[in-house]
Amino acid sequence: MLDDLILGRFVPGHSLLHRFDVRLKLVLLLSLIVAVFASARPGPLAALTVPALVLAGGCGLPARLWWRGLLMFRWLFLFTLLLHLLFSPGRTLLGISFLSYDGLLHGLRVGWQLALAVILSSVLTLTSTPAALARGMTALAAPLRRIRVPVARAGDFLLMILHFLPLLRDELARSRDAGGERPRDLAGRMRFMCDGLAPLLMRLADRAEDMAQALARGERLGAMAEGDAVSPLSTRQNWLFFLAGALLPLILLGLRLWPTSA
C-alpha cells in the first residue's frame, strides 16, 4: 500500500518536468491548484483537467501508478462526498429527506478538485528533489528578508522535513515487511502495532540523526545527486514552458469562467 503513494515521493528521471526550473514549476503548479479550487463549474474544471493529465503524463510514469496513487485517497473522496450528500441543503435526492441532490453535485465537484490537486502536487514532488524544492521555496521567499524573516533558516528546516518524509515511508515499509503474519482480531492487531512502535521510533531517531549530520557536512542524500545531475532547461525554454502552462488559467480568467458562487 505504501508503495502506491505518489504524493511526497521523488522519482529520478530526465523528462522535461525534471529539467524544468523548480521556481517556475512551483509558481505554475501552485497557480493551477488555486485555479482548480477557484473553479465553480464543470466547464473550467474539465479545461483544467487537460493540463493536469498532460503534466502527469510528462513525468514518465505508468498510468497504473497514477491510478493506484489516487486510490490511496479514496476514503478522503468518499468521506467528502458523504458529508455533502448528508448535510448540504438543497433539493432532495430520490425523495429521501436526508439525502441532498445539490449536495451530491457539490460533493462530486469537490472530489474532482481534490483529485486534480493531488495530481498537480504529485507532479511537483515526483519531479523535484527535496533539496531543489527547498532551494526554490527559499528563493521565492527571499524578499521577506527585508522584514527580517529568517528565510535561510526556514529553508534548512523545510529541507529536513522533505528528507524525513521518504525516510518515514521507508521505515514503515520495512516494519510492514519484517512484521510477519498479523493477527486477525482487533485486540491482537493493537498489541502487534504497539510491540512494533518502539523499534520503529528508535530506527527513525537513528536515521534522522544520521541524516542531520550528513546534511550538516554538506553531503547529498539519496536521489539528490541523481536529480542534480539532470541537465536543466535553458532560460528561454523555462519561460516558454511556464507561459504555455499559465496560458489556460489566464484565458479562463479573462472569459470570466470562475464565478464566485456555484
Phi, psi and omega in degrees: 000317179295333179291341181273350183287121181257334181288124179094358179264153171241129178243115180300145179188180181234026181287172178300322181290327176295329183269349182290140181303129188292331180292314177292327178296318178299312182296316183295310184290321177294325177294321177294323178295317176299318179297323179299313182281345175276345181279125183251001182229158183298329182301303177299323179296319177296322179294322180284340177294327182299305178295330178297317179291323178296317179294321178297318177293332180287350179284345179079021179256151181293150181298329180298323179295320177295318180297314180291329176294321176292326179296338176299336183256017185297324181290327175295315179297316181294317180297319178298317180296317181294321178300315180289324181295323187267333190239358179275138176285163178137196181294145181280159181252124178058026179073010180266125191295327185267005176251129184254122176292316177296324177295324177297314179296318180293320179295321177296321179293317180294321176297321176299315179297317179297319179297317178294322178295321177296317180297312183293321177294322179292323176302320180295312184282328181292333186250008182226131176290156176304321179296319180294319177298316180296318178296318180295315179294322178295319179295319180292330181269004184304322179301338180291347177296334181294336177254026173064032173276127182286076185296316182297317179294321177296324177295320177296319179295319178296321179298319178297318181295315182295329176281332183285331182298310176294330176297316178298318179298317181296319181291323176295319177295321178296318178295323179295316183288328183266001186281343182077199183285133182268144176297154182270331181280157185295316181297320178295322178294321179296317178295321179298317179293320180293323180294327181271354184289315183297312176300324179297315180295323178294317179295321178296319179296317180295315181290325177294322178294316178298320180295317180296319179293321179295318178293324178294330177278356179084016181279155177263134186255140170054239185277004181300312182295323179294320180291322180288340182283347180288133180289123182286163175287159175288166180300318179296316179296320178300314182289324177296316179295320180295314181294325177295320179288328181276352185294317184296311177301325179293321178295316179298320179293319180294328179275001179057048178267009177246082178291157181285345178220154182292000000 
